[in-house]
Amino acid sequence: MKLHYAVEPSHPSKAAKAMGTDLKTSFKNTWNVCAAIKGMPLREAQEYLEEVLEHKRCIPYRRFSGGVGRTGQAKEWKTSQGRWPQKSVKVVMSLLQNAESNAEFKNLSPDKMIVKYIAANRARQGRRRTYRAHGRIGAYLSQPCHVQIILQEKEEQVEKPEANTKVVAFNKKGLAMLRMKENRIKKTEK
């Protein structure tokens, strides 16, 4: 079965893609890592994730944040909850590296690339069992995920041209309304 990207880049010739499927890392942690770097320039995102691994900055937890502790490092993101999810960060970093290699293969400059689209989706649960008291068996499920990344060259800002003044054509009713307004203005001036 061929996997598809959820979105297609607006300019495929200026974009590079990377995808990971059934990654054995927590979906909830990976979702928050992806949300943190979405829209960042590629180099900035890579530096940020390196700093997360060194515990100098944190990943803000905006969703799936029940029971997540608070840290002062999260103030940077105007929130109080944050963590340093090592495994998820390493997985996303490897996918960013893969997307960067794909960009270089297409002769695109990685320094001009931004993380245009990144998403983590739930994958099929891994099923194991745990043995409990009195001969019972309990489910022991894992929450893997799929991750898709699209890098795109930053578009240059183009100045908006001056608006051309449009000639407005009036019908009979519009002309009559205009004359009435002019007459009212003349009467108030007298």
C-alpha atoms as an extended CHARMM CRD file, in Angstrom:
* protein
*
       190  EXT
         1         1  MET       CA              0.0000000000        0.0000000000        0.0000000000  PROA      1               0.0000000000
         2         2  LYS       CA              1.4210000000        3.3550000000       -1.0440000000  PROA      2               0.0000000000
         3         3  LEU       CA              1.2580000000        6.0940000000        1.5590000000  PROA      3               0.0000000000
         4         4  HSD       CA              0.2530000000        9.6050000000        0.5720000000  PROA      4               0.0000000000
         5         5  TYR       CA              1.0620000000       12.9850000000        2.0570000000  PROA      5               0.0000000000
         6         6  ALA       CA             -1.8590000000       14.7680000000        3.6770000000  PROA      6               0.0000000000
         7         7  VAL       CA             -1.0830000000       17.9350000000        1.6860000000  PROA      7               0.0000000000
         8         8  GLU       CA              0.8300000000       18.7080000000       -1.4700000000  PROA      8               0.0000000000
         9         9  PRO       CA              3.2720000000       21.6480000000       -1.5500000000  PROA      9               0.0000000000
        10        10  SER       CA              2.1320000000       24.7570000000       -3.4180000000  PROA      10              0.0000000000
        11        11  HSD       CA              5.4110000000       24.7530000000       -5.4340000000  PROA      11              0.0000000000
        12        12  PRO       CA              6.6000000000       21.1150000000       -5.7230000000  PROA      12              0.0000000000
        13        13  SER       CA              9.8300000000       22.1380000000       -7.4720000000  PROA      13              0.0000000000
        14        14  LYS       CA             10.8090000000       24.2840000000       -4.4430000000  PROA      14              0.0000000000
        15        15  ALA       CA              9.8350000000       21.7380000000       -1.7830000000  PROA      15              0.0000000000
        16        16  ALA       CA             11.3770000000       18.6470000000       -0.1890000000  PROA      16              0.0000000000
        17        17  LYS       CA              9.4640000000       15.9460000000        1.6760000000  PROA      17              0.0000000000
        18        18  ALA       CA             10.2080000000       13.2670000000        4.2600000000  PROA      18              0.0000000000
        19        19  MET       CA              7.9730000000       10.7180000000        5.9510000000  PROA      19              0.0000000000
        20        20  GLY       CA              8.2750000000        8.2250000000        8.7820000000  PROA      20              0.0000000000
        21        21  THR       CA              5.6790000000        5.5010000000        9.3240000000  PROA      21              0.0000000000
        22        22  ASP       CA              4.9730000000        3.3830000000       12.3920000000  PROA      22              0.0000000000
        23        23  LEU       CA              7.6740000000        5.1490000000       14.3880000000  PROA      23              0.0000000000
        24        24  LYS       CA              8.1360000000        3.5750000000       17.8240000000  PROA      24              0.0000000000
        25        25  THR       CA              7.9140000000        6.8200000000       19.7200000000  PROA      25              0.0000000000
        26        26  SER       CA              5.0700000000        8.3280000000       21.7220000000  PROA      26              0.0000000000
        27        27  PHE       CA              2.4140000000        9.9420000000       19.5370000000  PROA      27              0.0000000000
        28        28  LYS       CA              1.5330000000       12.5810000000       22.1390000000  PROA      28              0.0000000000
        29        29  ASN       CA              5.1470000000       13.6560000000       22.6790000000  PROA      29              0.0000000000
        30        30  THR       CA              5.8560000000       13.7150000000       18.9400000000  PROA      30              0.0000000000
        31        31  TRP       CA              2.7220000000       15.7790000000       18.2880000000  PROA      31              0.0000000000
        32        32  ASN       CA              3.9740000000       18.4890000000       20.6550000000  PROA      32              0.0000000000
        33        33  VAL       CA              7.4910000000       18.4250000000       19.1420000000  PROA      33              0.0000000000
        34        34  CYS       CA              6.0010000000       18.8810000000       15.6580000000  PROA      34              0.0000000000
        35        35  ALA       CA              3.7430000000       21.7150000000       16.8350000000  PROA      35              0.0000000000
        36        36  ALA       CA              6.7510000000       23.5030000000       18.3630000000  PROA      36              0.0000000000
        37        37  ILE       CA              8.8250000000       23.5940000000       15.1480000000  PROA      37              0.0000000000
        38        38  LYS       CA              6.0460000000       24.1820000000       12.6170000000  PROA      38              0.0000000000
        39        39  GLY       CA              6.7930000000       27.3070000000       10.5560000000  PROA      39              0.0000000000
        40        40  MET       CA             10.4110000000       27.6130000000       11.7430000000  PROA      40              0.0000000000
        41        41  PRO       CA             13.3580000000       27.9400000000        9.3500000000  PROA      41              0.0000000000
        42        42  LEU       CA             15.1330000000       24.5740000000        8.9820000000  PROA      42              0.0000000000
        43        43  ARG       CA             18.4150000000       25.6300000000       10.6350000000  PROA      43              0.0000000000
        44        44  GLU       CA             16.5730000000       27.3030000000       13.5220000000  PROA      44              0.0000000000
        45        45  ALA       CA             14.4630000000       24.1640000000       14.0900000000  PROA      45              0.0000000000
        46        46  GLN       CA             17.5650000000       21.9390000000       14.1340000000  PROA      46              0.0000000000
        47        47  GLU       CA             19.3430000000       24.2260000000       16.6350000000  PROA      47              0.0000000000
        48        48  TYR       CA             16.2310000000       24.3610000000       18.8200000000  PROA      48              0.0000000000
        49        49  LEU       CA             15.9220000000       20.5620000000       18.9400000000  PROA      49              0.0000000000
        50        50  GLU       CA             19.6420000000       20.2590000000       19.8110000000  PROA      50              0.0000000000
        51        51  GLU       CA             19.0680000000       22.6540000000       22.7280000000  PROA      51              0.0000000000
        52        52  VAL       CA             16.0750000000       20.5700000000       23.8620000000  PROA      52              0.0000000000
        53        53  LEU       CA             18.3240000000       17.4860000000       24.0100000000  PROA      53              0.0000000000
        54        54  GLU       CA             20.7780000000       19.4850000000       26.1550000000  PROA      54              0.0000000000
        55        55  HSD       CA             17.8720000000       20.6290000000       28.4070000000  PROA      55              0.0000000000
        56        56  LYS       CA             18.5770000000       24.3020000000       27.6270000000  PROA      56              0.0000000000
        57        57  ARG       CA             15.0890000000       24.8440000000       26.1420000000  PROA      57              0.0000000000
        58        58  CYS       CA             11.8810000000       22.8350000000       26.4680000000  PROA      58              0.0000000000
        59        59  ILE       CA              9.0880000000       21.5930000000       24.2310000000  PROA      59              0.0000000000
        60        60  PRO       CA              5.8440000000       23.3600000000       25.2350000000  PROA      60              0.0000000000
        61        61  TYR       CA              2.9340000000       21.0220000000       25.8980000000  PROA      61              0.0000000000
        62        62  ARG       CA             -0.2460000000       22.6930000000       24.6900000000  PROA      62              0.0000000000
        63        63  ARG       CA             -2.1970000000       19.5150000000       23.9640000000  PROA      63              0.0000000000
        64        64  PHE       CA             -2.0640000000       16.1280000000       25.7390000000  PROA      64              0.0000000000
        65        65  SER       CA             -0.7620000000       18.0580000000       28.7260000000  PROA      65              0.0000000000
        66        66  GLY       CA             -2.5640000000       16.3180000000       31.5860000000  PROA      66              0.0000000000
        67        67  GLY       CA             -0.0710000000       15.5450000000       34.3500000000  PROA      67              0.0000000000
        68        68  VAL       CA              2.7890000000       17.3430000000       32.5870000000  PROA      68              0.0000000000
        69        69  GLY       CA              4.9670000000       19.2660000000       35.0390000000  PROA      69              0.0000000000
        70        70  ARG       CA              5.6790000000       22.9840000000       34.8810000000  PROA      70              0.0000000000
        71        71  THR       CA              8.9940000000       24.5720000000       34.0080000000  PROA      71              0.0000000000
        72        72  GLY       CA             10.2820000000       28.1290000000       33.7230000000  PROA      72              0.0000000000
        73        73  GLN       CA             11.6760000000       27.3510000000       30.2630000000  PROA      73              0.0000000000
        74        74  ALA       CA              8.1050000000       27.2020000000       28.9390000000  PROA      74              0.0000000000
        75        75  LYS       CA              7.6720000000       30.9670000000       29.5170000000  PROA      75              0.0000000000
        76        76  GLU       CA              9.3610000000       31.4890000000       26.1430000000  PROA      76              0.0000000000
        77        77  TRP       CA              6.2240000000       29.9640000000       24.5890000000  PROA      77              0.0000000000
        78        78  LYS       CA              3.7750000000       31.8150000000       26.9070000000  PROA      78              0.0000000000
        79        79  THR       CA              2.7630000000       28.6130000000       28.6700000000  PROA      79              0.0000000000
        80        80  SER       CA              3.8230000000       26.8900000000       31.8700000000  PROA      80              0.0000000000
        81        81  GLN       CA              3.9590000000       23.1950000000       30.9380000000  PROA      81              0.0000000000
        82        82  GLY       CA              6.9110000000       21.7170000000       29.1080000000  PROA      82              0.0000000000
        83        83  ARG       CA              9.1140000000       18.6340000000       28.8050000000  PROA      83              0.0000000000
        84        84  TRP       CA             12.2550000000       17.3670000000       27.0770000000  PROA      84              0.0000000000
        85        85  PRO       CA             11.0640000000       14.2660000000       25.1310000000  PROA      85              0.0000000000
        86        86  GLN       CA             14.3970000000       12.7370000000       24.0360000000  PROA      86              0.0000000000
        87        87  LYS       CA             13.1470000000        9.9310000000       21.7880000000  PROA      87              0.0000000000
        88        88  SER       CA             10.5890000000       12.0540000000       19.9180000000  PROA      88              0.0000000000
        89        89  VAL       CA             13.1150000000       14.8600000000       19.3890000000  PROA      89              0.0000000000
        90        90  LYS       CA             15.6870000000       12.4300000000       17.9570000000  PROA      90              0.0000000000
        91        91  VAL       CA             13.1120000000       10.9190000000       15.5780000000  PROA      91              0.0000000000
        92        92  VAL       CA             11.9930000000       14.3520000000       14.3120000000  PROA      92              0.0000000000
        93        93  MET       CA             15.6330000000       15.4630000000       13.9500000000  PROA      93              0.0000000000
        94        94  SER       CA             16.4090000000       12.4280000000       11.7840000000  PROA      94              0.0000000000
        95        95  LEU       CA             13.3840000000       13.1780000000        9.5850000000  PROA      95              0.0000000000
        96        96  LEU       CA             14.4910000000       16.8200000000        9.2460000000  PROA      96              0.0000000000
        97        97  GLN       CA             17.9380000000       15.5660000000        8.2170000000  PROA      97              0.0000000000
        98        98  ASN       CA             16.3210000000       13.2800000000        5.6350000000  PROA      98              0.0000000000
        99        99  ALA       CA             14.2180000000       16.1350000000        4.2450000000  PROA      99              0.0000000000
       100       100  GLU       CA             17.3470000000       18.3290000000        4.0900000000  PROA      100             0.0000000000
       101       101  SER       CA             19.1640000000       15.6300000000        2.0800000000  PROA      101             0.0000000000
       102       102  ASN       CA             16.1800000000       15.4270000000       -0.2760000000  PROA      102             0.0000000000
       103       103  ALA       CA             16.3430000000       19.2200000000       -0.7030000000  PROA      103             0.0000000000
       104       104  GLU       CA             20.0590000000       19.1000000000       -1.5240000000  PROA      104             0.0000000000
       105       105  PHE       CA             19.3610000000       16.3550000000       -4.0770000000  PROA      105             0.0000000000
       106       106  LYS       CA             16.8650000000       18.7020000000       -5.7860000000  PROA      106             0.0000000000
       107       107  ASN       CA             19.5260000000       21.5090000000       -5.7580000000  PROA      107             0.0000000000
       108       108  LEU       CA             17.5940000000       23.5720000000       -3.2090000000  PROA      108             0.0000000000
       109       109  SER       CA             19.3660000000       25.6400000000       -0.5780000000  PROA      109             0.0000000000
       110       110  PRO       CA             18.7100000000       24.2050000000        2.9230000000  PROA      110             0.0000000000
       111       111  ASP       CA             19.4690000000       27.6140000000        4.4660000000  PROA      111             0.0000000000
       112       112  LYS       CA             16.4200000000       29.1080000000        2.7340000000  PROA      112             0.0000000000
       113       113  MET       CA             14.0540000000       26.2680000000        3.7060000000  PROA      113             0.0000000000
       114       114  ILE       CA             11.2640000000       26.5620000000        6.2690000000  PROA      114             0.0000000000
       115       115  VAL       CA              9.1690000000       23.8040000000        7.8660000000  PROA      115             0.0000000000
       116       116  LYS       CA              6.0170000000       24.4970000000        5.8560000000  PROA      116             0.0000000000
       117       117  TYR       CA              4.0640000000       21.4220000000        6.9730000000  PROA      117             0.0000000000
       118       118  ILE       CA              4.7130000000       18.8880000000        9.7170000000  PROA      118             0.0000000000
       119       119  ALA       CA              2.1950000000       16.4940000000       11.2240000000  PROA      119             0.0000000000
       120       120  ALA       CA              2.1580000000       13.5590000000       13.5960000000  PROA      120             0.0000000000
       121       121  ASN       CA             -0.6900000000       11.0810000000       13.2200000000  PROA      121             0.0000000000
       122       122  ARG       CA             -1.6240000000        8.0630000000       15.3100000000  PROA      122             0.0000000000
       123       123  ALA       CA             -0.4320000000        4.7180000000       13.9500000000  PROA      123             0.0000000000
       124       124  ARG       CA             -1.7640000000        1.2530000000       14.7490000000  PROA      124             0.0000000000
       125       125  GLN       CA             -1.1840000000        0.3100000000       18.3860000000  PROA      125             0.0000000000
       126       126  GLY       CA              1.4760000000       -2.2260000000       19.2550000000  PROA      126             0.0000000000
       127       127  ARG       CA             -0.0810000000       -5.0160000000       21.3000000000  PROA      127             0.0000000000
       128       128  ARG       CA              1.7780000000       -6.8670000000       24.0470000000  PROA      128             0.0000000000
       129       129  ARG       CA              0.5980000000       -8.5110000000       27.2420000000  PROA      129             0.0000000000
       130       130  THR       CA              1.4550000000       -8.1860000000       30.8740000000  PROA      130             0.0000000000
       131       131  TYR       CA              0.8890000000      -10.9770000000       33.3920000000  PROA      131             0.0000000000
       132       132  ARG       CA             -1.1290000000       -9.9570000000       36.4240000000  PROA      132             0.0000000000
       133       133  ALA       CA             -2.0950000000      -11.4460000000       39.7470000000  PROA      133             0.0000000000
       134       134  HSD       CA             -4.3850000000      -14.4620000000       39.9760000000  PROA      134             0.0000000000
       135       135  GLY       CA             -3.5700000000      -15.6330000000       36.4350000000  PROA      135             0.0000000000
       136       136  ARG       CA             -5.0190000000      -12.6660000000       34.6470000000  PROA      136             0.0000000000
       137       137  ILE       CA             -3.4730000000      -11.0960000000       31.5470000000  PROA      137             0.0000000000
       138       138  GLY       CA             -3.6520000000       -7.3840000000       30.8080000000  PROA      138             0.0000000000
       139       139  ALA       CA             -3.1110000000       -5.4250000000       27.6150000000  PROA      139             0.0000000000
       140       140  TYR       CA              0.2080000000       -3.6070000000       27.2590000000  PROA      140             0.0000000000
       141       141  LEU       CA             -0.2650000000       -1.2360000000       24.3160000000  PROA      141             0.0000000000
       142       142  SER       CA              2.1750000000        1.1880000000       22.6870000000  PROA      142             0.0000000000
       143       143  GLN       CA              1.1700000000        4.4020000000       20.8730000000  PROA      143             0.0000000000
       144       144  PRO       CA              3.3540000000        4.7060000000       17.7380000000  PROA      144             0.0000000000
       145       145  CYS       CA              2.9320000000        7.4550000000       15.1520000000  PROA      145             0.0000000000
       146       146  HSD       CA              3.4000000000        8.5200000000       11.5330000000  PROA      146             0.0000000000
       147       147  VAL       CA              5.2190000000       11.8070000000       10.8190000000  PROA      147             0.0000000000
       148       148  GLN       CA              5.1770000000       13.8050000000        7.5770000000  PROA      148             0.0000000000
       149       149  ILE       CA              7.4050000000       16.8220000000        6.8840000000  PROA      149             0.0000000000
       150       150  ILE       CA              7.4060000000       19.2380000000        3.9530000000  PROA      150             0.0000000000
       151       151  LEU       CA             10.1810000000       21.8200000000        3.6790000000  PROA      151             0.0000000000
       152       152  GLN       CA              9.7200000000       24.6960000000        1.2620000000  PROA      152             0.0000000000
       153       153  GLU       CA             11.9370000000       27.5740000000        0.1900000000  PROA      153             0.0000000000
       154       154  LYS       CA             10.8710000000       30.8120000000        1.8090000000  PROA      154             0.0000000000
       155       155  GLU       CA              8.9220000000       32.9140000000       -0.6590000000  PROA      155             0.0000000000
       156       156  GLU       CA             10.2260000000       36.4240000000       -1.2510000000  PROA      156             0.0000000000
       157       157  GLN       CA              7.8400000000       39.1960000000       -0.3220000000  PROA      157             0.0000000000
       158       158  VAL       CA              6.6080000000       41.1710000000       -3.3360000000  PROA      158             0.0000000000
       159       159  GLU       CA              5.2490000000       44.6720000000       -2.8890000000  PROA      159             0.0000000000
       160       160  LYS       CA              1.5980000000       45.0700000000       -3.7140000000  PROA      160             0.0000000000
       161       161  PRO       CA              1.0810000000       47.3270000000       -6.7390000000  PROA      161             0.0000000000
       162       162  GLU       CA             -0.8910000000       50.5140000000       -6.3080000000  PROA      162             0.0000000000
       163       163  ALA       CA             -4.6050000000       50.0510000000       -6.6900000000  PROA      163             0.0000000000
       164       164  ASN       CA             -5.9580000000       51.4020000000       -9.9570000000  PROA      164             0.0000000000
       165       165  THR       CA             -8.8260000000       53.8210000000       -9.5020000000  PROA      165             0.0000000000
       166       166  LYS       CA            -11.8950000000       52.2530000000      -10.9990000000  PROA      166             0.0000000000
       167       167  VAL       CA            -14.3980000000       54.3090000000      -12.9130000000  PROA      167             0.0000000000
       168       168  VAL       CA            -17.7360000000       53.7140000000      -11.2690000000  PROA      168             0.0000000000
       169       169  ALA       CA            -20.6970000000       53.5740000000      -13.6470000000  PROA      169             0.0000000000
       170       170  PHE       CA            -24.0170000000       54.6100000000      -12.1220000000  PROA      170             0.0000000000
       171       171  ASN       CA            -27.4710000000       53.5680000000      -13.2380000000  PROA      171             0.0000000000
       172       172  LYS       CA            -30.4470000000       55.9540000000      -13.1120000000  PROA      172             0.0000000000
       173       173  LYS       CA            -31.2020000000       55.1840000000       -9.4830000000  PROA      173             0.0000000000
       174       174  GLY       CA            -27.5650000000       55.6500000000       -8.4330000000  PROA      174             0.0000000000
       175       175  LEU       CA            -27.3260000000       59.0190000000      -10.2160000000  PROA      175             0.0000000000
       176       176  ALA       CA            -30.5440000000       60.1790000000       -8.5600000000  PROA      176             0.0000000000
       177       177  MET       CA            -29.1730000000       59.2020000000       -5.1010000000  PROA      177             0.0000000000
       178       178  LEU       CA            -25.9440000000       61.0920000000       -5.8180000000  PROA      178             0.0000000000
       179       179  ARG       CA            -27.8630000000       64.2470000000       -6.8500000000  PROA      179             0.0000000000
       180       180  MET       CA            -29.9750000000       64.0180000000       -3.6720000000  PROA      180             0.0000000000
       181       181  LYS       CA            -26.8500000000       63.8410000000       -1.4830000000  PROA      181             0.0000000000
       182       182  GLU       CA            -25.3350000000       66.8480000000       -3.2780000000  PROA      182             0.0000000000
       183       183  ASN       CA            -28.5330000000       68.8370000000       -2.8070000000  PROA      183             0.0000000000
       184       184  ARG       CA            -28.6180000000       68.0170000000        0.9260000000  PROA      184             0.0000000000
       185       185  ILE       CA            -25.0180000000       69.1870000000        1.3070000000  PROA      185             0.0000000000
       186       186  LYS       CA            -25.8130000000       72.4810000000       -0.5290000000  PROA      186             0.0000000000
       187       187  LYS       CA            -28.8700000000       73.0990000000        1.6930000000  PROA      187             0.0000000000
       188       188  THR       CA            -26.8910000000       72.5530000000        4.9170000000  PROA      188             0.0000000000
       189       189  GLU       CA            -24.1840000000       74.9950000000        3.7450000000  PROA      189             0.0000000000
       190       190  LYS       CA            -26.7350000000       77.8270000000        3.2270000000  PROA      190             0.0000000000
